[in-house]
């Protein structure tokens, strides 16, 4: 992809809302590889799908031959960004921030290649902020920024108009972010910052600071704010909470998030959350529109996005779990796939040998309210043909036996259309 082609590709994907001096940036890209950065504040121990958008833009630049720098904002995370918020964040202690930074560093490294050499790099702004003296910061940075400009930023104006106002702590956030850009420009040759449109004002501060301090050019590029179909912001504290950490949002749940994409957004998300070529996305969308009920576009989106975040094996397992929980034959599932099912549905564990002589199915369904509130409810469900054992409808009086075990360990039960449960033999 040519450098002009990269910007055109980003525009085609709807990833360019604002850009400082786009012609100048295009000319700079034509000269050779550029270093650029995207920052994530560790306000939680996991990134979310909004961050995934930024990390994928970094990756797109990297694939075009440019050098990405991912910033974990251990310092700015201690202050809190006022953008898009009506009240101040709770400030995190140093130990929590340390753990959060370590967690998100691992997640970033799964999306962007970070080898610290000619390839990408991951930095933490605590490394150059922690030892900065207040008087030095005010003299070297503060003197270049007028309060008039800071008050003119949209994020600040919104907070000033709110009932909570804005503290000096959060008011200083844009100075710290501008300082980050300056230090990255000085020490890592970074000339471009990327981010969501809600960061536009903060990012402009860095461009202006670099110009004032060194007289050198720098650029920022912002994409539109990611929203749900109802227009609400997606993120950690507003909108859908879809995390990149599999312990917080499992690969299956992550997969299902994309499967539930509204038809009105599936083209946008295929363009922005996958690495598929634009032409291929258009083909997928055209086929989807011909038969929307098959949801082929959503499935391709789910497969691609899950593979990027969790790897191809987990993406395949998530797809199989999805199939199993929507009617596929459980007898064709692997042990790993059935284990994954067990992480998404109720599990009833039995001791080895328990099923040897057969156990009343209604008893199992009602054990500790597994899939039924009582044996009477369980028996009625069986008599009405609403209970399935390994995908086969159970008859009245059905017992579970050793012959029902899949891989000598699992039995998949279903009550009604969507209530699944997994019987698991302990210790196997």
C-alpha positions in Angstrom: 0.0 0.0 0.0 1.4 3.4 -0.9 1.4 6.2 1.7 -1.3 8.1 -0.2 -3.1 4.8 -0.3 -2.9 4.4 3.4 -4.7 7.7 4.1 -7.2 6.9 1.4 -7.8 3.5 3.0 -8.4 5.1 6.4 -10.9 7.5 4.8 -12.7 4.6 3.1 -13.0 2.9 6.4 -14.5 6.0 8.0 -11.4 6.5 10.2 -10.6 10.1 9.4 -12.8 12.7 11.0 -10.2 15.4 11.6 -6.5 15.8 10.6 -4.2 18.7 11.1 -2.7 19.7 7.7 -3.7 16.6 5.8 -1.7 17.6 2.7 1.4 18.1 4.9 0.9 14.7 6.5 0.5 13.1 3.1 3.8 14.7 2.0 5.6 13.6 5.1 4.3 10.0 4.7 5.6 10.1 1.1 9.1 10.9 2.4 9.4 7.6 4.3 8.3 5.8 7.5 6.9 8.0 10.3 6.7 7.2 14.0 3.2 7.6 15.5 1.6 7.0 18.8 -1.7 6.1 20.4 -2.2 6.3 24.1 -4.4 4.2 26.5 -4.9 5.3 30.1 -4.9 2.4 32.5 -8.1 3.4 34.4 -9.1 -0.3 34.4 -7.2 -3.6 34.2 -8.4 -4.2 30.7 -8.8 -2.3 27.4 -12.1 -2.3 25.6 -13.4 -2.3 22.0 -13.0 1.5 21.8 -9.2 1.0 22.4 -9.2 -1.8 19.9 -10.1 0.7 17.2 -7.0 2.8 18.0 -4.7 -0.3 18.2 -5.9 -1.4 14.8 -5.2 2.0 13.3 -1.6 1.6 14.7 -1.4 -1.8 13.2 -2.6 -0.5 9.8 0.2 2.1 9.9 2.6 -0.7 10.9 1.6 -2.9 8.0 2.2 0.1 5.7 5.8 0.3 6.9 5.5 2.9 9.6 6.6 2.6 13.3 3.9 2.5 16.0 4.5 3.6 19.6 1.8 2.4 22.0 1.6 4.5 25.2 0.3 3.1 28.5 -0.6 6.2 30.4 0.5 5.3 33.9 1.0 9.0 34.7 -2.0 10.6 33.0 -4.1 7.7 34.4 -3.3 9.1 37.8 -4.9 12.4 36.8 -7.9 11.4 34.8 -9.1 12.7 31.4 -12.1 15.0 31.5 -13.1 14.3 27.9 -16.6 13.0 27.5 -17.3 13.0 31.3 -19.7 15.0 33.4 -17.9 14.3 36.7 -14.4 13.6 37.9 -13.0 10.1 37.9 -12.0 8.3 41.1 -8.2 8.6 41.3 -6.4 5.3 41.5 -3.6 4.4 43.8 -0.1 3.6 42.5 -0.4 -0.2 43.2 -3.7 -0.4 41.2 -2.2 1.6 38.3 0.8 -0.6 38.3 -1.3 -3.7 37.9 -3.5 -2.1 35.3 -0.5 -1.0 33.2 0.9 -4.5 33.3 -2.4 -6.0 32.2 -3.0 -3.6 29.3 0.6 -3.9 28.1 0.0 -7.6 27.4 -3.2 -6.8 25.6 -1.6 -4.2 23.4 1.2 -6.6 22.4 -1.4 -9.0 21.1 -2.6 -6.4 18.6 0.5 -4.5 17.5 4.0 -6.0 17.0 6.2 -4.5 19.6 9.8 -5.6 19.4 11.4 -2.3 20.6 13.8 -2.2 17.7 12.9 -1.0 14.2 9.4 -2.3 14.8 6.8 -1.0 17.3 7.5 0.0 20.9 5.5 0.3 24.1 6.2 3.1 26.5 4.8 4.3 29.9 4.6 8.0 30.4 5.5 7.6 34.1 9.0 7.0 32.9 9.5 10.7 32.0 6.8 12.3 34.1 7.3 10.8 37.6 10.5 12.8 38.3 9.5 16.1 36.7 9.6 18.9 39.2 6.6 21.2 39.4 8.5 24.4 38.9 10.4 23.0 35.9 7.1 21.8 34.4 5.5 25.2 34.9 8.5 27.0 33.4 9.2 24.7 30.5 5.7 23.6 29.5 3.1 25.8 31.2 4.6 29.1 29.8 3.8 27.9 26.2 0.1 27.3 26.8 -2.5 30.1 27.5 -5.4 29.5 29.8 -7.6 31.1 27.1 -6.8 28.1 24.8 -7.3 25.6 27.6 -10.7 27.1 28.5 -11.7 26.9 24.8 -11.3 23.1 24.6 -14.7 21.5 24.3 -14.1 18.9 27.0 -13.3 21.7 29.5 -16.2 23.9 28.4 -18.6 21.0 28.9 -17.2 20.3 32.4 -17.3 24.0 33.4 -21.0 24.1 32.4 -21.8 20.9 34.4 -22.9 21.0 38.0 -19.7 19.3 39.1 -17.3 21.7 37.4 -13.7 20.6 36.8 -10.8 20.3 39.3 -7.4 21.7 38.6 -6.1 18.1 38.5 -8.2 17.2 35.5 -7.8 20.7 34.0 -4.0 19.9 33.8 -4.6 16.7 31.8 -4.1 18.4 28.5 -0.8 19.8 29.6 0.4 16.4 30.5 -0.7 14.9 27.2 1.0 17.7 25.3 4.1 17.0 27.3 3.9 13.3 26.3 3.8 14.2 22.6 6.8 16.6 23.1 8.9 13.9 24.9 8.0 11.3 22.4 8.9 13.6 19.5 12.3 14.4 21.2 13.2 10.9 22.3 11.4 8.6 19.9 11.0 10.8 16.8 7.2 10.6 17.0 5.6 13.1 14.6 2.0 11.9 14.6 -0.6 11.2 17.3 -3.8 9.3 16.6 -6.9 9.1 18.7 -10.7 9.4 18.9 -12.4 12.7 18.1 -13.1 13.2 21.8 -9.3 13.7 22.2 -9.0 16.3 19.5 -8.5 19.2 21.8 -5.9 17.4 23.9 -4.0 16.2 20.8 -3.8 19.7 19.3 -2.0 20.9 22.4 0.9 18.6 21.7 1.2 19.8 18.1 1.3 23.4 19.2 3.8 22.7 22.0 6.2 21.0 19.6 6.0 23.9 17.3 6.6 26.4 20.0 9.4 24.6 21.7 11.3 23.3 18.6 9.7 24.9 15.6 9.2 21.4 14.1 6.0 20.1 12.4 3.8 17.4 14.0 0.3 16.1 13.1 -2.7 14.6 14.7 -5.4 12.4 13.2 -8.7 11.6 14.8 -11.5 9.1 13.9 -15.2 9.6 14.8 -16.3 8.7 18.2 -17.4 5.0 18.4 -21.1 4.8 19.3 -23.8 2.2 19.8 -26.8 2.2 17.4 -28.6 4.5 19.9 -25.7 7.0 19.8 -24.2 6.3 23.2 -20.5 6.2 23.6 -18.9 2.7 23.8 -16.3 2.5 26.6 -15.5 1.4 30.1 -17.9 3.6 31.9 -20.6 4.3 29.3 -22.2 2.1 26.6 -21.4 -1.6 26.2 -18.6 -3.0 28.4 -16.8 -5.3 26.0 -13.4 -5.9 27.3 -10.3 -7.3 25.6 -9.3 -9.4 28.7 -10.8 -12.9 28.3 -11.3 -13.1 32.1 -13.7 -10.2 31.9 -15.3 -10.9 28.5 -14.7 -14.5 27.4 -13.9 -15.2 23.7 -17.4 -16.6 23.3 -19.0 -13.5 24.7 -16.6 -11.3 22.6 -17.7 -13.4 19.5 -21.3 -13.0 20.4 -20.9 -9.2 20.8 -20.0 -8.9 17.1 -22.7 -11.5 16.1 -25.3 -9.2 17.6 -24.1 -6.2 15.5 -27.0 -4.2 14.1 -27.3 -4.5 10.3 -26.9 -0.7 10.2 -23.4 -0.9 11.6 -22.1 -4.2 10.3 -20.4 -2.6 7.2 -18.7 0.1 9.4 -17.5 -2.5 11.9 -16.1 -4.8 9.2 -14.2 -1.9 7.8 -12.9 -0.7 11.2 -12.5 -3.8 13.4 -11.0 -6.2 10.9 -8.0 -6.2 8.6 -10.0 -7.3 5.6 -9.4 -5.2 2.4 -12.1 -2.7 1.7 -13.1 -4.4 -1.5 -13.6 -7.7 0.3 -15.8 -6.0 2.9 -18.0 -4.6 0.2 -18.4 -8.2 -1.3 -19.3 -9.5 2.2 -21.9 -6.8 2.8 -23.4 -7.2 -0.7 -23.8 -11.0 0.0 -25.3 -10.2 3.4 -27.8 -7.8 2.1 -29.1 -10.4 -0.4 -29.8 -12.8 2.6 -29.7 -10.8 5.8 -31.3 -13.6 7.8 -28.2 -15.7 7.5 -26.1 -13.0 9.2 -23.0 -13.9 7.2 -21.5 -10.4 7.6 -21.9 -10.6 11.4 -20.3 -14.0 11.5 -17.3 -12.9 9.4 -16.9 -9.8 11.6 -17.0 -12.0 14.8 -14.5 -14.4 13.4 -12.0 -11.8 12.3 -12.3 -9.5 15.4 -12.1 -12.5 17.8 -9.0 -13.9 16.0 -7.3 -10.5 16.2 -7.8 -10.2 20.0 -7.8 -13.8 21.2 -6.0 -15.7 18.4 -7.3 -18.0 15.7 -7.7 -21.1 18.0 -9.9 -19.2 20.5 -11.8 -17.7 17.7 -12.5 -21.1 16.2 -13.5 -22.4 19.6 -15.8 -19.4 20.2 -17.5 -20.1 16.9 -18.0 -23.7 17.7 -19.4 -22.9 21.1 -21.8 -20.4 19.4 -22.9 -23.2 17.1 -23.3 -25.7 20.0 -25.5 -23.3 21.9 -27.6 -22.6 18.9 -28.4 -26.2 18.0 -25.3 -27.8 16.5 -24.7 -31.5 17.2 -22.8 -31.7 20.6 -21.5 -35.2 19.7 -19.2 -33.6 17.1 -17.6 -31.2 19.7 -14.0 -31.6 21.0 -13.2 -31.7 24.7 -11.7 -28.2 24.5 -14.9 -26.9 22.9 -17.1 -28.6 25.6 -14.8 -27.1 28.3 -15.5 -23.7 26.7 -19.2 -24.4 26.7 -18.9 -25.1 30.5 -17.5 -21.6 30.9 -20.7 -20.1 29.5 -23.5 -22.3 30.9 -24.4 -23.8 34.3 -22.4 -26.9 35.2 -23.5 -29.8 37.3 -20.5 -31.9 38.5 -20.9 -35.6 39.3 -18.5 -38.0 40.9 -17.0 -40.8 38.8 -19.2 -43.8 38.6 -22.4 -41.9 39.5 -23.9 -42.5 36.0 -22.9 -46.1 35.9 -26.3 -47.5 36.9 -28.2 -44.5 35.5 -29.6 -41.4 37.2 -33.1 -40.0 36.8 -32.8 -37.1 34.3 -35.4 -35.1 36.2 -33.3 -35.5 39.4 -30.2 -34.1 37.5 -32.1 -31.2 36.0 -33.4 -30.2 39.5 -30.2 -30.8 41.4 -29.3 -27.5 43.1 -31.8 -25.8 40.6 -29.4 -26.8 37.8 -31.9 -26.3 34.9 -35.2 -26.7 36.8 -36.5 -25.3 40.1 -37.9 -28.7 41.1 -38.2 -32.3 40.0 -41.9 -31.7 39.2 -41.0 -28.9 36.8 -38.2 -31.0 35.3 -40.6 -34.0 34.7 -43.2 -31.7 33.1 -40.5 -30.3 30.8 -39.4 -33.8 29.8 -43.0 -35.0 29.3 -43.7 -32.0 27.1 -40.7 -32.8 24.9 -38.7 -29.8 25.9 -35.5 -31.5 27.2 -32.7 -32.8 25.1 -29.7 -35.0 25.9 -26.7 -34.4 23.6 -29.1 -32.9 21.1 -31.6 -35.8 21.2 -35.1 -35.2 22.7 -35.6 -37.1 26.0 -38.6 -39.4 26.6 -40.5 -39.5 29.9 -38.6 -41.5 32.5 -35.3 -40.9 30.8 -32.2 -41.7 32.8 -28.6 -40.5 32.3 -26.1 -43.2 32.0 -22.4 -43.8 31.3 -23.3 -44.3 27.6 -24.4 -40.6 27.4 -20.9 -39.3 28.3 -19.1 -37.5 25.5 -15.3 -38.0 25.6 -16.0 -40.1 28.8 -16.7 -36.9 30.7 -19.5 -34.6 29.4 -23.3 -34.6 28.8 -24.9 -31.6 27.1 -28.4 -30.9 28.3 -30.9 -28.4 26.9 -34.3 -27.4 28.4 -36.5 -25.4 26.1 -34.9 -23.5 23.2 -31.9 -21.8 24.9 -31.4 -23.1 28.5 -28.2 -25.2 28.3 -26.4 -27.0 31.0 -23.3 -29.3 31.1 -23.0 -32.4 33.2 -19.3 -33.0 34.0 -17.6 -36.0 35.6 -15.3 -34.7 38.3 -11.6 -35.3 38.0 -11.5 -36.4 34.4 
